Amino acid sequence: MISKEEYTITVFTEDQVGLLNRIAIMFSRRKINIESLNTSPTEIEGIHRFTIVINLTEEVVKNLCRQIEKQVEVLKAYYNTNDEIVWQEMALYKVSTDEIAEKVKVERLLRQYGAKAVVIRKDYTVFETTGHREETQKLLKFLEPYGLIEFVRSARVAIIKSSSGFHEKLKEFERAAPSTKVINNEYLGKPGDVSEL
């Protein structure tokens, strides 16, 4: 049996209304659960980046990237394992100021979990930390007994480790039309297909 693995799909697109909905439909039609979804501008004006985290087999992920690339506004879709990317998530924790000040050595807490206080009020304090899911989860478990009011974690942001020259590659995507030339695009991660733009 082929085992599932966590993959991060990175999709570079033109900035178009409705594209997120069309991409989301591709996942829902295939009954694929999205673990995390983030969209943001890139370093090139008018080009956006989707970062999508899913748990699937590599073959399914590869086929999914090919389908995503068929969208007119999509420039390229890549997929990577966690070892091939640098990634972080941000978390915010809202706790009762009285509870946390009375029962916890706050300075030690901040150092231990790499957190910082971003809001301190009489009724509540908000802590912020960044890291992998396991790291942000540890602080959540610690704070639960101490008047935890609210918790939120962001979607993943990720950079492909071997992506030197990607800025220039995106500029090429803007200028060029697709060709049928086959390439081995090693430095960008695994593309959804092997046709060079």
BALOBA-1460 file (C-alpha; in Angstrom, 3 decimals):
// residues 197
<rec num="1" residu="m" x="0.000" y="0.000" z="0.000"/>
<rec num="2" residu="i" x="1.341" y="3.446" z="-0.978"/>
<rec num="3" residu="s" x="1.585" y="5.684" z="2.067"/>
<rec num="4" residu="k" x="0.359" y="9.241" z="2.240"/>
<rec num="5" residu="e" x="2.732" y="12.081" z="3.064"/>
<rec num="6" residu="e" x="2.385" y="15.764" z="3.819"/>
<rec num="7" residu="y" x="3.053" y="17.851" z="0.705"/>
<rec num="8" residu="t" x="3.139" y="21.599" z="0.182"/>
<rec num="9" residu="i" x="1.827" y="22.726" z="-3.194"/>
<rec num="10" residu="t" x="3.073" y="26.128" z="-4.344"/>
<rec num="11" residu="v" x="1.054" y="27.738" z="-7.142"/>
<rec num="12" residu="f" x="2.147" y="30.921" z="-8.917"/>
<rec num="13" residu="t" x="-0.712" y="32.762" z="-10.573"/>
<rec num="14" residu="e" x="-1.837" y="36.001" z="-12.117"/>
<rec num="15" residu="d" x="-3.958" y="38.123" z="-9.778"/>
<rec num="16" residu="q" x="-7.488" y="37.197" z="-10.897"/>
<rec num="17" residu="v" x="-10.816" y="37.260" z="-9.083"/>
<rec num="18" residu="g" x="-12.432" y="33.830" z="-8.710"/>
<rec num="19" residu="l" x="-9.272" y="31.745" z="-9.119"/>
<rec num="20" residu="l" x="-9.180" y="30.681" z="-5.466"/>
<rec num="21" residu="n" x="-12.732" y="29.359" z="-5.782"/>
<rec num="22" residu="r" x="-11.890" y="27.351" z="-8.920"/>
<rec num="23" residu="i" x="-8.818" y="25.829" z="-7.272"/>
<rec num="24" residu="a" x="-10.794" y="24.981" z="-4.112"/>
<rec num="25" residu="i" x="-13.430" y="23.209" z="-6.259"/>
<rec num="26" residu="m" x="-10.702" y="20.929" z="-7.690"/>
<rec num="27" residu="f" x="-9.983" y="19.709" z="-4.170"/>
<rec num="28" residu="s" x="-13.609" y="19.373" z="-3.058"/>
<rec num="29" residu="r" x="-14.619" y="17.407" z="-6.178"/>
<rec num="30" residu="r" x="-11.854" y="14.901" z="-5.417"/>
<rec num="31" residu="k" x="-12.810" y="14.855" z="-1.705"/>
<rec num="32" residu="i" x="-9.315" y="16.097" z="-0.764"/>
<rec num="33" residu="n" x="-9.021" y="17.815" z="2.595"/>
<rec num="34" residu="i" x="-6.870" y="20.968" z="2.605"/>
<rec num="35" residu="e" x="-4.843" y="21.122" z="5.821"/>
<rec num="36" residu="s" x="-3.697" y="24.711" z="5.262"/>
<rec num="37" residu="l" x="-4.201" y="27.378" z="2.577"/>
<rec num="38" residu="n" x="-2.413" y="30.691" z="2.263"/>
<rec num="39" residu="t" x="-2.407" y="33.232" z="-0.539"/>
<rec num="40" residu="s" x="-0.124" y="36.233" z="-0.815"/>
<rec num="41" residu="p" x="1.569" y="38.534" z="-3.320"/>
<rec num="42" residu="t" x="5.045" y="37.576" z="-4.557"/>
<rec num="43" residu="e" x="8.045" y="39.791" z="-5.200"/>
<rec num="44" residu="i" x="6.659" y="40.464" z="-8.699"/>
<rec num="45" residu="e" x="3.747" y="42.873" z="-9.034"/>
<rec num="46" residu="g" x="0.589" y="41.162" z="-10.286"/>
<rec num="47" residu="i" x="1.813" y="37.634" z="-9.443"/>
<rec num="48" residu="h" x="0.332" y="35.801" z="-6.461"/>
<rec num="49" residu="r" x="1.408" y="32.681" z="-4.612"/>
<rec num="50" residu="f" x="-0.876" y="29.995" z="-3.184"/>
<rec num="51" residu="t" x="0.591" y="27.696" z="-0.529"/>
<rec num="52" residu="i" x="-1.562" y="24.599" z="-0.018"/>
<rec num="53" residu="v" x="-0.834" y="21.782" z="2.438"/>
<rec num="54" residu="i" x="-2.357" y="18.328" z="1.901"/>
<rec num="55" residu="n" x="-1.778" y="14.698" z="2.967"/>
<rec num="56" residu="l" x="-1.787" y="12.448" z="-0.105"/>
<rec num="57" residu="t" x="0.337" y="10.089" z="-2.176"/>
<rec num="58" residu="e" x="2.903" y="11.670" z="-4.515"/>
<rec num="59" residu="e" x="1.116" y="10.390" z="-7.618"/>
<rec num="60" residu="v" x="-2.162" y="12.056" z="-6.624"/>
<rec num="61" residu="v" x="-0.341" y="15.309" z="-5.778"/>
<rec num="62" residu="k" x="1.475" y="15.272" z="-9.132"/>
<rec num="63" residu="n" x="-1.810" y="14.808" z="-11.019"/>
<rec num="64" residu="l" x="-3.443" y="17.543" z="-8.963"/>
<rec num="65" residu="c" x="-0.659" y="19.994" z="-9.875"/>
<rec num="66" residu="r" x="-1.175" y="19.174" z="-13.554"/>
<rec num="67" residu="q" x="-4.898" y="19.928" z="-13.227"/>
<rec num="68" residu="i" x="-4.207" y="23.213" z="-11.411"/>
<rec num="69" residu="e" x="-1.807" y="24.272" z="-14.189"/>
<rec num="70" residu="k" x="-4.623" y="23.926" z="-16.735"/>
<rec num="71" residu="q" x="-6.231" y="27.043" z="-15.266"/>
<rec num="72" residu="v" x="-5.521" y="29.948" z="-17.630"/>
<rec num="73" residu="e" x="-4.206" y="32.275" z="-14.901"/>
<rec num="74" residu="v" x="-1.842" y="29.695" z="-13.362"/>
<rec num="75" residu="l" x="1.820" y="30.115" z="-14.318"/>
<rec num="76" residu="k" x="3.226" y="27.069" z="-12.548"/>
<rec num="77" residu="a" x="2.418" y="24.629" z="-9.742"/>
<rec num="78" residu="y" x="5.102" y="22.843" z="-7.726"/>
<rec num="79" residu="y" x="4.899" y="20.305" z="-4.908"/>
<rec num="80" residu="n" x="7.437" y="19.589" z="-2.188"/>
<rec num="81" residu="t" x="7.889" y="17.450" z="0.901"/>
<rec num="82" residu="n" x="8.536" y="19.138" z="4.257"/>
<rec num="83" residu="d" x="12.262" y="18.371" z="3.941"/>
<rec num="84" residu="e" x="12.441" y="20.429" z="0.734"/>
<rec num="85" residu="i" x="11.003" y="23.654" z="2.162"/>
<rec num="86" residu="v" x="11.515" y="26.160" z="4.944"/>
<rec num="87" residu="w" x="8.153" y="26.802" z="6.558"/>
<rec num="88" residu="q" x="6.503" y="28.478" z="9.522"/>
<rec num="89" residu="e" x="3.080" y="29.134" z="11.004"/>
<rec num="90" residu="m" x="2.143" y="31.950" z="13.353"/>
<rec num="91" residu="a" x="-0.123" y="31.532" z="16.373"/>
<rec num="92" residu="l" x="-1.869" y="33.977" z="18.714"/>
<rec num="93" residu="y" x="-2.983" y="33.043" z="22.235"/>
<rec num="94" residu="k" x="-5.384" y="35.217" z="24.234"/>
<rec num="95" residu="v" x="-5.274" y="34.541" z="27.970"/>
<rec num="96" residu="s" x="-6.623" y="36.109" z="31.148"/>
<rec num="97" residu="t" x="-4.044" y="38.631" z="32.371"/>
<rec num="98" residu="d" x="-4.873" y="37.971" z="36.040"/>
<rec num="99" residu="e" x="-4.565" y="34.194" z="35.640"/>
<rec num="100" residu="i" x="-1.315" y="34.238" z="33.696"/>
<rec num="101" residu="a" x="0.369" y="36.900" z="35.873"/>
<rec num="102" residu="e" x="-0.605" y="35.156" z="39.105"/>
<rec num="103" residu="k" x="0.286" y="31.546" z="38.228"/>
<rec num="104" residu="v" x="3.056" y="31.644" z="35.595"/>
<rec num="105" residu="k" x="6.534" y="33.123" z="35.415"/>
<rec num="106" residu="v" x="5.819" y="34.990" z="32.188"/>
<rec num="107" residu="e" x="9.424" y="35.826" z="31.264"/>
<rec num="108" residu="r" x="10.425" y="32.167" z="31.491"/>
<rec num="109" residu="l" x="7.357" y="31.194" z="29.476"/>
<rec num="110" residu="l" x="8.280" y="33.617" z="26.696"/>
<rec num="111" residu="r" x="11.882" y="32.388" z="26.529"/>
<rec num="112" residu="q" x="10.945" y="28.713" z="26.669"/>
<rec num="113" residu="y" x="8.439" y="28.914" z="23.812"/>
<rec num="114" residu="g" x="10.031" y="31.712" z="21.761"/>
<rec num="115" residu="a" x="6.897" y="33.798" z="22.300"/>
<rec num="116" residu="k" x="6.321" y="37.501" z="22.799"/>
<rec num="117" residu="a" x="3.493" y="39.531" z="24.297"/>
<rec num="118" residu="v" x="1.858" y="41.664" z="21.589"/>
<rec num="119" residu="v" x="-1.048" y="43.088" z="23.657"/>
<rec num="120" residu="i" x="-1.260" y="43.483" z="27.427"/>
<rec num="121" residu="r" x="-4.531" y="44.761" z="28.917"/>
<rec num="122" residu="k" x="-6.139" y="44.468" z="32.333"/>
<rec num="123" residu="d" x="-8.572" y="41.795" z="31.152"/>
<rec num="124" residu="y" x="-6.407" y="39.862" z="28.686"/>
<rec num="125" residu="t" x="-2.924" y="39.377" z="27.247"/>
<rec num="126" residu="v" x="-2.135" y="38.173" z="23.719"/>
<rec num="127" residu="f" x="1.002" y="36.138" z="23.071"/>
<rec num="128" residu="e" x="2.445" y="35.450" z="19.630"/>
<rec num="129" residu="t" x="4.768" y="32.681" z="18.504"/>
<rec num="130" residu="t" x="5.928" y="31.223" z="15.213"/>
<rec num="131" residu="g" x="7.168" y="27.763" z="14.342"/>
<rec num="132" residu="h" x="6.054" y="24.389" z="13.109"/>
<rec num="133" residu="r" x="2.643" y="23.035" z="14.102"/>
<rec num="134" residu="e" x="4.087" y="20.905" z="16.912"/>
<rec num="135" residu="e" x="5.829" y="23.944" z="18.425"/>
<rec num="136" residu="t" x="2.781" y="26.199" z="18.426"/>
<rec num="137" residu="q" x="0.693" y="23.302" z="19.765"/>
<rec num="138" residu="k" x="3.014" y="22.877" z="22.783"/>
<rec num="139" residu="l" x="2.389" y="26.438" z="23.944"/>
<rec num="140" residu="l" x="-1.358" y="25.944" z="23.430"/>
<rec num="141" residu="k" x="-1.322" y="22.875" z="25.685"/>
<rec num="142" residu="f" x="0.685" y="24.760" z="28.300"/>
<rec num="143" residu="l" x="-1.682" y="27.771" z="28.374"/>
<rec num="144" residu="e" x="-4.975" y="25.831" z="28.437"/>
<rec num="145" residu="p" x="-5.092" y="25.549" z="32.259"/>
<rec num="146" residu="y" x="-4.235" y="29.249" z="32.718"/>
<rec num="147" residu="g" x="-7.312" y="31.090" z="31.492"/>
<rec num="148" residu="l" x="-6.954" y="30.516" z="27.750"/>
<rec num="149" residu="i" x="-9.698" y="32.591" z="26.108"/>
<rec num="150" residu="e" x="-8.947" y="32.243" z="22.420"/>
<rec num="151" residu="f" x="-6.425" y="30.652" z="20.050"/>
<rec num="152" residu="v" x="-5.783" y="31.093" z="16.325"/>
<rec num="153" residu="r" x="-3.093" y="29.691" z="14.056"/>
<rec num="154" residu="s" x="-2.222" y="30.989" z="10.599"/>
<rec num="155" residu="a" x="-1.857" y="28.984" z="7.434"/>
<rec num="156" residu="r" x="1.604" y="27.820" z="6.429"/>
<rec num="157" residu="v" x="4.052" y="30.132" z="4.692"/>
<rec num="158" residu="a" x="6.841" y="28.310" z="2.887"/>
<rec num="159" residu="i" x="9.892" y="28.898" z="0.732"/>
<rec num="160" residu="i" x="11.411" y="26.155" z="-1.419"/>
<rec num="161" residu="k" x="14.977" y="25.532" z="-0.216"/>
<rec num="162" residu="s" x="16.505" y="25.070" z="-3.681"/>
<rec num="163" residu="s" x="14.797" y="27.989" z="-5.420"/>
<rec num="164" residu="s" x="17.683" y="30.310" z="-6.312"/>
<rec num="165" residu="g" x="16.854" y="32.385" z="-9.368"/>
<rec num="166" residu="f" x="13.115" y="31.990" z="-8.957"/>
<rec num="167" residu="h" x="12.525" y="35.741" z="-9.287"/>
<rec num="168" residu="e" x="13.946" y="35.596" z="-12.813"/>
<rec num="169" residu="k" x="11.941" y="32.456" z="-13.567"/>
<rec num="170" residu="l" x="8.693" y="34.267" z="-12.726"/>
<rec num="171" residu="k" x="9.648" y="37.115" z="-15.044"/>
<rec num="172" residu="e" x="10.169" y="34.564" z="-17.817"/>
<rec num="173" residu="f" x="6.688" y="33.183" z="-17.155"/>
<rec num="174" residu="e" x="5.240" y="36.630" z="-17.784"/>
<rec num="175" residu="r" x="7.058" y="37.005" z="-21.109"/>
<rec num="176" residu="a" x="7.016" y="33.527" z="-22.618"/>
<rec num="177" residu="a" x="4.435" y="31.196" z="-24.091"/>
<rec num="178" residu="p" x="4.387" y="27.480" z="-23.175"/>
<rec num="179" residu="s" x="6.545" y="25.175" z="-25.287"/>
<rec num="180" residu="t" x="6.753" y="21.399" z="-25.546"/>
<rec num="181" residu="k" x="10.463" y="21.291" z="-24.630"/>
<rec num="182" residu="v" x="11.123" y="18.799" z="-21.820"/>
<rec num="183" residu="i" x="13.364" y="19.924" z="-18.972"/>
<rec num="184" residu="n" x="14.528" y="18.674" z="-15.608"/>
<rec num="185" residu="n" x="13.581" y="21.587" z="-13.370"/>
<rec num="186" residu="e" x="15.564" y="20.472" z="-10.318"/>
<rec num="187" residu="y" x="16.178" y="23.777" z="-8.598"/>
<rec num="188" residu="l" x="12.526" y="24.684" z="-8.137"/>
<rec num="189" residu="g" x="11.185" y="21.554" z="-6.509"/>
<rec num="190" residu="k" x="8.967" y="19.083" z="-8.290"/>
<rec num="191" residu="p" x="6.760" y="20.724" z="-10.923"/>
<rec num="192" residu="g" x="3.299" y="19.502" z="-11.755"/>
<rec num="193" residu="d" x="4.587" y="18.736" z="-15.226"/>
<rec num="194" residu="v" x="7.892" y="19.034" z="-17.092"/>
<rec num="195" residu="s" x="7.067" y="21.502" z="-19.834"/>
<rec num="196" residu="e" x="9.122" y="24.677" z="-19.627"/>
<rec num="197" residu="l" x="7.485" y="28.024" z="-20.063"/>
